[in-house]
Amino acid sequence: MEAGDTISELVATYVPQLPLQCVWIVGIVLALVGWRKHPNVSLLTVLAFGAYIVLNLIYPLAWRYVFSALLNRADGEAQRRILVASFGFVWCCLLAIPSLLVLAAIFGWRRPPAASPVTPVAPTWRDH
């Protein structure tokens, strides 16, 4: 494979991902800016978005080299289907990790609302 082919392949692979990568980078920057105010939430956010970025960069390489090598060794269509399903399952499990971190960042430190003082309610005609 020539260098020009490799570069065009990398561009074709990673350029379409740029909008999503930019969102994650902005999320990391915002988390870092708000670190002093919300350190736990910011830490989980940085870890989650960083993991998304890494996984998004690794996926095309994993698909091309690891999965393709396994697929070429598969004997028959049934084994190929199992490999495809297994690869998809493992990939979804990996993506679940940063998703859980995002959920923990959103809901992990929420406090229940403060109890409001009970105000007496005037009896109505139904109370009699």
trRosetta pair geometry for C-beta under 8 A, 3 or more apart (Angstrom, degrees):
i j d omega theta_ij theta_ji phi_ij phi_ji
1 5 5.0 -118 -172 83 88 132
1 6 5.8 101 135 -57 117 92
2 5 4.7 98 59 5 79 103
2 6 7.1 -144 98 -6 43 87
3 6 5.6 -55 -150 36 35 113
3 7 6.3 33 155 -18 68 105
4 7 5.9 -53 -145 37 31 109
4 8 6.3 25 158 -13 65 108
5 8 6.0 -59 -145 41 28 106
5 9 6.1 30 155 -21 64 110
6 9 5.7 -58 -148 37 28 112
6 10 6.4 29 154 -19 64 105
7 10 5.7 -53 -148 36 32 110
7 11 6.3 32 153 -18 65 105
8 11 5.6 -50 -145 37 34 113
8 12 6.2 34 155 -18 65 107
9 12 5.7 -54 -144 39 30 110
9 13 6.2 28 155 -19 63 110
10 13 5.7 -59 -145 38 30 110
10 14 5.9 -7 171 8 68 115
11 14 6.8 -71 -129 50 21 86
11 15 5.2 20 -178 -24 65 122
12 15 6.9 -30 -102 29 15 107
12 16 7.7 13 179 -10 44 106
13 16 7.7 -97 166 30 19 97
13 17 7.7 -7 143 -5 58 118
13 60 4.7 86 -168 -148 130 166
14 17 5.5 -64 -157 38 48 114
14 18 7.2 76 148 -53 71 80
14 57 7.6 25 -113 -120 113 73
14 60 7.5 -111 -64 14 75 155
15 18 5.7 -18 -163 -20 43 117
17 20 5.6 -64 -169 49 65 109
17 21 5.5 67 135 -27 88 109
17 56 5.8 153 -167 167 140 120
18 21 5.4 -58 -138 41 32 112
18 22 6.0 37 162 -25 68 104
19 22 5.7 -54 -149 33 29 113
19 23 6.7 32 152 -21 63 101
20 23 5.6 -48 -151 30 36 113
20 24 6.6 32 152 -15 65 104
20 56 6.9 -165 108 -132 123 158
21 24 5.8 -57 -152 38 34 110
21 25 6.3 34 151 -20 67 106
21 53 6.2 83 -135 -121 84 90
21 56 6.6 -161 -82 102 90 149
22 25 5.6 -53 -144 37 33 112
22 26 6.3 35 155 -19 66 104
23 26 5.8 -54 -149 37 29 110
23 27 6.4 34 150 -21 63 106
24 27 5.4 -51 -150 34 34 117
24 28 6.6 37 151 -20 65 100
24 49 4.2 163 -164 -165 88 100
24 50 7.9 159 166 -61 116 27
24 52 5.2 -148 -116 87 143 125
24 53 5.3 180 118 -61 147 94
24 56 7.9 -177 -2 10 159 146
25 28 5.6 -49 -151 33 35 112
25 29 6.5 34 151 -18 65 103
25 49 7.6 174 -63 158 24 127
25 53 7.4 81 -63 -87 75 135
26 29 5.6 -52 -147 37 34 112
26 30 6.2 33 154 -18 66 106
27 30 5.8 -54 -144 38 29 109
27 31 6.3 31 155 -20 63 106
27 45 6.1 -135 161 175 99 108
27 49 4.6 179 91 -88 123 153
28 31 5.7 -56 -148 36 30 112
28 32 6.4 29 154 -18 65 106
28 45 7.3 175 -101 131 45 92
28 46 5.4 80 -135 -121 82 71
28 49 4.9 -146 -59 93 88 138
28 50 6.6 89 -98 -58 128 80
29 32 5.8 -56 -149 37 31 110
29 33 6.4 33 152 -21 65 105
30 33 5.6 -51 -147 34 33 113
30 34 6.4 10 160 1 66 110
30 45 7.8 -75 86 144 89 149
31 34 6.2 -69 -145 51 28 95
31 35 6.8 64 149 -69 62 77
31 41 7.5 -142 -135 121 95 75
31 42 4.1 142 -178 -147 85 74
31 43 7.8 -180 171 -33 123 18
31 45 3.9 -168 -98 92 140 128
31 46 5.0 -161 106 -53 145 82
31 49 7.4 -177 -2 18 142 134
32 35 5.5 -10 -156 -37 37 116
32 42 6.8 128 -76 -170 27 121
32 46 6.8 82 -60 -85 81 123
34 37 5.0 -61 -169 48 78 112
34 38 5.4 3 144 37 107 99
34 41 7.7 -36 114 88 120 111
34 42 5.6 -171 90 -82 83 119
35 38 7.4 -99 -141 67 17 56
35 39 5.7 44 -180 -105 67 66
35 42 4.4 -166 -104 125 60 169
35 43 7.9 83 -133 -50 90 68
36 39 7.0 13 -120 -63 17 90
38 41 4.1 -19 152 41 119 117
38 42 5.5 132 96 -26 80 93
38 109 7.7 172 -153 68 101 155
39 42 5.7 -60 -141 41 27 112
39 43 6.2 31 161 -24 65 106
40 43 5.8 -52 -148 32 28 111
40 44 6.6 22 157 -11 62 106
40 105 7.8 180 128 -122 74 68
40 108 7.1 -122 139 100 123 127
40 109 5.9 121 84 -54 135 141
41 44 6.1 -59 -151 40 30 107
41 45 6.2 31 152 -21 65 111
41 105 4.8 98 -150 -161 69 85
41 108 7.6 176 -90 57 75 108
41 109 6.3 -96 -57 24 99 134
42 45 5.6 -56 -145 37 30 113
42 46 6.2 30 158 -18 66 105
43 46 5.9 -55 -146 36 28 108
43 47 6.3 25 156 -15 63 109
44 47 5.7 -56 -145 40 31 111
44 48 6.0 30 157 -20 67 109
44 101 4.9 -173 -171 -179 89 88
44 102 7.4 163 143 -85 104 27
44 104 5.4 -135 -147 92 152 103
44 105 3.8 -169 95 -72 126 99
44 108 7.2 127 -31 19 167 148
45 48 5.8 -55 -142 38 27 109
45 49 6.1 14 165 -7 65 110
45 101 7.8 172 -78 140 25 103
45 102 7.3 68 -109 -110 62 66
45 105 5.1 109 -58 -138 77 161
46 49 6.4 -60 -138 45 24 100
46 50 5.8 27 160 -20 62 115
47 50 5.8 -59 -142 40 23 112
47 51 6.2 24 158 -20 62 108
47 98 7.4 -164 124 -120 72 83
47 101 5.5 -123 95 -162 106 154
48 51 5.8 -58 -151 35 27 109
48 52 6.5 29 151 -20 63 104
48 98 4.1 120 -153 -164 70 86
48 99 7.5 122 -150 -60 116 18
48 101 3.7 -168 -76 94 103 122
48 102 4.8 135 -168 -55 163 77
48 105 6.7 -99 -5 -12 141 135
49 52 5.4 -46 -147 33 37 115
49 53 6.5 40 153 -21 65 101
49 98 7.3 135 -53 -166 22 130
50 53 5.7 -52 -151 33 33 112
50 54 6.4 29 153 -15 66 106
51 54 5.7 -54 -144 39 33 109
51 55 6.0 30 158 -16 67 109
51 97 6.3 -104 164 100 157 106
51 98 4.0 -171 83 -73 124 119
51 101 7.2 112 25 22 139 149
52 55 5.9 -59 -143 42 27 107
52 56 6.0 26 158 -20 64 112
52 95 7.9 59 -111 -137 74 79
52 98 5.1 -161 -51 122 81 168
53 56 5.8 -59 -146 38 26 110
53 57 6.4 21 156 -15 63 108
54 57 5.9 -61 -151 38 29 108
54 58 6.1 22 155 -17 67 112
55 58 5.7 -58 -140 40 31 108
55 59 6.2 47 160 -42 66 99
55 94 5.9 161 -123 136 130 116
55 95 6.3 157 150 -87 161 73
55 98 7.3 -134 4 -4 138 134
56 59 6.1 -33 -142 9 27 117
57 60 7.7 -63 -177 28 32 96
57 61 7.6 12 144 1 62 115
58 61 5.7 -75 -161 49 46 108
58 62 5.5 43 150 -25 84 111
59 62 5.7 -57 -140 38 28 110
59 63 6.1 28 161 -19 65 107
59 91 7.0 71 -120 -139 104 123
60 63 5.7 -54 -145 37 30 112
60 64 6.1 24 159 -17 65 110
61 64 5.9 -58 -142 40 29 107
61 65 5.9 -9 174 12 67 113
61 66 7.9 59 130 -1 67 96
62 65 6.9 -71 -130 52 19 84
62 66 4.9 -28 -160 33 63 123
62 67 6.3 65 143 -17 70 101
62 91 7.9 160 101 -93 145 107
63 66 7.6 -11 -52 53 9 83
63 67 5.0 -28 -142 35 41 134
63 68 7.1 65 150 -32 52 91
63 87 7.8 100 -107 172 71 140
64 67 7.5 62 15 48 13 92
64 68 5.7 -15 -179 -7 33 131
65 68 6.3 -43 -112 40 8 106
65 69 6.3 7 166 -18 51 112
66 69 6.1 -63 -153 34 22 108
66 70 6.6 14 155 -11 61 109
67 70 5.7 -58 -149 40 34 109
67 71 6.0 34 154 -22 68 109
67 83 7.3 137 -155 158 82 110
67 87 5.2 52 -114 -118 121 151
68 71 5.5 -54 -142 37 31 113
68 72 6.3 34 158 -22 64 104
69 72 6.0 -53 -150 32 29 111
69 73 6.8 20 154 -12 60 109
70 73 5.9 -66 -154 40 33 107
70 74 6.8 52 147 -46 66 94
70 83 5.6 176 128 -149 116 135
70 87 7.9 164 71 -66 143 120
71 74 5.5 -34 -155 0 38 120
71 80 6.0 58 -146 -130 84 91
71 83 5.8 175 -89 111 70 151
71 84 7.8 55 -100 -62 112 80
74 79 4.2 179 -166 110 99 111
74 80 4.6 130 117 -72 157 69
74 83 5.7 -102 -82 -14 137 143
75 79 5.4 63 58 16 59 154
76 79 5.2 93 67 12 82 100
76 80 7.1 -140 106 -6 44 91
77 80 5.5 -56 -149 36 36 114
77 81 6.4 38 154 -22 68 102
78 81 5.8 -52 -151 32 31 111
78 82 6.6 32 151 -17 63 104
79 82 5.6 -51 -150 36 36 113
79 83 6.4 38 151 -20 65 104
80 83 5.6 -54 -150 36 33 113
80 84 6.4 33 153 -20 66 104
81 84 5.7 -52 -146 35 32 111
81 85 6.3 28 156 -14 65 107
82 85 5.9 -57 -146 41 29 108
82 86 6.0 29 155 -20 65 110
83 86 5.7 -56 -141 39 28 111
83 87 6.1 30 159 -20 65 106
84 87 5.9 -54 -146 36 27 110
84 88 6.4 26 155 -16 62 109
85 88 5.7 -58 -149 39 30 112
85 89 6.2 31 154 -21 66 107
86 89 5.7 -53 -145 35 31 111
86 90 6.3 28 158 -16 65 106
87 90 6.0 -56 -146 38 28 108
87 91 6.2 28 155 -19 63 110
88 91 5.7 -57 -145 38 29 112
88 92 6.3 28 157 -18 65 106
89 92 5.9 -56 -148 36 29 109
89 93 6.5 31 152 -20 63 105
90 93 5.6 -54 -151 35 33 113
90 94 6.5 34 151 -19 65 104
91 94 5.7 -53 -151 35 33 112
91 95 6.4 28 152 -14 66 106
92 95 5.6 -55 -145 41 34 109
92 96 6.3 47 151 -34 64 100
93 96 5.5 -45 -150 21 33 119
93 97 7.6 45 151 -30 58 90
94 97 6.2 -41 -168 9 38 113
95 98 6.8 -55 -163 40 46 97
95 99 6.3 46 145 -19 71 114
96 99 5.3 -64 -148 44 37 117
96 100 6.1 42 154 -25 72 103
97 100 5.9 -53 -152 32 28 110
97 101 6.8 28 150 -18 61 104
98 101 5.2 -49 -150 34 43 117
98 102 6.5 47 151 -22 69 97
99 102 5.6 -48 -152 31 35 112
99 103 6.6 35 149 -16 64 103
100 103 5.5 -51 -149 37 36 112
100 104 6.3 38 152 -20 66 104
101 104 5.6 -52 -146 37 32 112
101 105 6.3 35 152 -21 64 104
102 105 5.6 -53 -149 35 32 112
102 106 6.4 27 154 -17 65 107
103 106 5.8 -57 -146 38 31 107
103 107 6.0 -20 173 24 69 111
103 108 7.9 102 124 -41 58 90
104 107 6.9 -77 -127 58 21 76
104 108 4.2 35 -177 -51 65 129
105 108 6.4 -8 -76 16 13 116
107 110 5.6 -45 -154 0 51 122
123 127 4.3 -106 -159 58 97 151
123 128 7.3 86 160 -48 126 82
124 127 5.5 114 54 -7 62 99
125 128 6.4 -52 -166 22 44 110
